[in-house]
Every structure is written in C-alpha cells, then in structure tokens.
Amino acid sequence: MIKIQNYINGQFQSAQSGLTLDVYDPSKGTVYATASASGKADVEQAIQAAENAFAGWSETSIEKRSAILLKIADLIDEKLEELASAESVDNGKPVWLAKQVDIPRASSNFRYFANAITQFNSEAFETQGRGAINYTLKQALGVVVCISPWNLPLYLFTWKIAPALAVGNTVVAKPSEVTPMTAFLLGEICNEAGLPPGVLNIVQGDGLAAGQAMCEHPKVKAISFTGSTRVGGDIAKIAAPKFKKLSFEMGGKNPNIIFEDCNYEKMLDTTLRSSFANQGQICLCGSRILVEKSIYNKFKEDLVARAKKLKVGIPSDSETKVGAVVSKVHFEKILSYIELAKEEGGTILCGGQKVMPAGHENGYYIQPTIIEGLSEKCRTNQEEIFGPVVTIMPFETEEEALRLANDSDYGLSATLWTESLSRAHRMARKIDAGIVWVNTWLLRDLRTPFGGMKNSGVGREGGMNALDFFTEQKNVCISYE
C-alpha cells in the first residue's frame, strides 16, 4: 500500500493525528494508497515553514529562482513515464492522455513562469514640471495558498504554484484528496531541483479539515482556488472578510455554437473531443451544443455515430479513448443526471449506461452520452455535470444562438464555429464568457488571461496576470527639486 505524506519544510511526514484517507484507483474501484488526513496542526506547521522561508526566497535573485524552476520543469520531463502512470492510476484517465497533455503541460507551466519572471518589469513615470519621479515596485505577498482540483491534478497544481514561486512567494498548497499522488511526487522533484526547504509545502487532506484551516489562517495573504462554484463560495465567505487576495477558477456549462457555414469536418472532429476528452471532466468542455437548424439532423447523426465508436476502457490500453471517471461519488452523480434528463423529457441518443471492462468490472466507466429534446431552462442544461454527457439543441438565428449561449449562470468558455469573420467578431463580443474559441477548442497560449465570468470565477490567471495577482504593487514617489 502506497503511503502519500505531507511535504513540509522539505521533509515528508504523516499527519500529526496519524489519520489517513483512502485513495482509490477509479479504473478498478479499489483502494491503492492512503494519504495523510491533515488538520489544523499540520497546516500551522506548513504555514510556519513557509513564513520562515519567505525572507530568503523573496530576496533570492530572479536568475536563481528562474534556474530552480527550470530545473523542476526538466525533471518533470525526465519523469514523464512515471508521472503519467501515477496520474492515470489516481484519476482514471488514459495513460496516453496524461503523457500527451497533463504532464507536458505541468513542465510547461514551470518553464513558462521561470522565463516570464525575467521579463516582469516595474514601471517608472517622470512627473514633468513638478520635479518628481514615480516608480512602482511589484513585491511578493508572503505566504500564499494554492488549492487545485482532481480533474487535471498536476497540470492545474503547477499552474498555480509556478507563478507564485516565480515572484518570490512561499506556498502552502493542497491537491484534491481524490488525486494526491502527483503532488506528492512533485515534492521529491522539488528537493532534487534544489528548492529551499519551506518554499513549497504540500498539505494532503480534505477541504473541511485542511483546506478551511489554510484559507482562514491570518498569515495567508492570497488564495488561488480551482474547483466547484459551491466550494469557491465557501472559501469567499471565510477569506473575503479577512481581505485576502482571491483568484477563483470555478465551474462551467459551456456552449458550443455551430453555424451552417463552418468547416464541417474540422468542427465534427473537434466537437467530439471537446465533448468527451478526459471523460468530459474538463471545465472547458462544450457540454451544451447549439447547432443551426439547417444542419442539425446531419450533425446529430454524425456525432452519435462518432461517439459510439469511442472505446471506453481501461486507462492502460492505448486504444482507450474514454477512461474511468474519477470516483464512485462522481460516477453516481453523472448517472443520476442522465436519469434526470430522461425525467425532464430528454431523449438519450447514445450512451447513458455504465461500462464494465473485463477485469475492471468495479471501475467507474460511463459511455459517452448525447441527449436531445431538453429545454434550455431544465436542470440538465443549467447545472454542471462534469462528465461524458452533452446535450444538443437546434437554433435558427444568430440572435437565438446568442440568447441560448448566454442563458446560464456560468461564463467560463465558449466555442464558435463559423467561416464568417464579421459574425465571429460580433458574437465573440456578445458571448458571456472569459474565453471564446473560434474554429478551435482548448488551443491555449500561456501568455493569455484565463478565467470566467458570472459563477465561473473571479479574476484572471495566466501570463502576467498571474504574476500581478501574486504580487503587491507599491508606488514610490521621489521629488528631486
């Protein structure tokens, strides 16, 4: 049985209480490891270690901080096979997907911010006629908290940690208790790369015990959280009255808007991926597919035919396109939404059933599911399912498509398929989403701002936005007359 421990002050240790949480392999539905069930005492120790390390790390030269982060990136690349295998066992995703996407993106996060910090400049202004110069310092905050979700464990863990460390903060981070393994392995990599003790501290445990203690601690200056809108609201209630800086990346119910004049084959291939990649467990998946009426029936037939061909199977099989969903609780939630869709008048065009691969009958597998015939106001179309489930709906006009797209409490991303340049620009301005992809999906440039509107988030991460978030700006005015 693997024992996943906390990483505090450069050392691995169990929770002070001695308590542990079971960690499941979702492909089999069996426990394969235990993780430390940390509490307030462990969080206090981690924050103290981070506070003690802050002065030294924040005063370390940019060149040296950059070099250490680049070394971490190189080590992640070197350990690709090990990390991808661990991510697959922990999360249920196909190994090939972890090798192609999750682990390379984790190293890219460190590499990008290691280079970005060398270009993160302050500003200066001469106040002519009044004999003064103003310059702005961008200084590290101190101890910051990073909390990441289970769908892209190392990918999103590093997305938060890398910019926080780059600008000189020290970090107390918590991965999801559902998928703790690659964060645990990252601690070993940080030691190998020469990251000073206490600069990064990784606390294992659940949100109620460990997460809450981290967010309410008075020495924590900022919180970066990715997860559900409900949990984000709970964190805000704790942290906002304490005037901590907050960055929340939360849920989505993203529209995929398809016009008749699209590049049809490219759209179909990409829509299949944006619907079911990572078992639909990506906050950016297009779960509400809106199709111009003139091509609706053709699209429906083609998407269903493609979805039926996707192999649902064990993560280690290179032919598997849809692996296991992350946990039994989530498995049951997804199946309950499929039943709800039927009750709401929806028709299941394909999928909707659990799958039991040979030798993995107790794993958490669900067929790719496509549903039509639902109203835009029903719960299935309004609530985030976060699984291999999409709904399809026809529209007749651009105005109707825009209304349907924006009829959601969420506003994370949208995908728009059209060859009309004027329509693309017009719609992009009016869609309520932090990210709009036109004729593509999940094409990411790490320099760009990432975040959502409405219930999908607060603030923007990525690029210089992330570095700005993890710093405090201070203006200095000098009179020279």
Secondary structure, 3 states (H helix, E strand, C coil): CEEECEEECCEEECCCCCCEEEEEECCCCEEEEEEECCCHHHHHHHHHHHHHHHHHHHCCCHHHHHHHHHHHHHHHHHCHHHHHHHHHHHHCCCHHHHHHHHHHHHHHHHHHHHHHHHHCCCEEEEECCCCEEEEEEEEECCEEEEECCCCCHHHHHHHHHHHHHHCCCEEEEECCCCCCHHHHHHHHHHHHHCCCCCCEEECCCCHHHHHHHHHHCCCEEEEEEECCHHHHHHHHHHHHHHCCEEEEECCCCCEEEECCCCCHHHHHHHHHHHHHHHHHCCCCCCCEEEEEHHHHHHHHHHHHHHHHHCCECCCCCCCCCECCCCCHHHHHHHHHHHHHHHHCCCEEEECCCEECCCCCCCCCEECCEEEECCCCCCHHHHCCCCCCEEEEEEECCHHHHHHHHHCCCEECEEEEECCCHHHHHHHHHHCCCCEEEECCCCCCCCCCCECCEECCEECCECHHHHHHHCEEEEEEEEECC
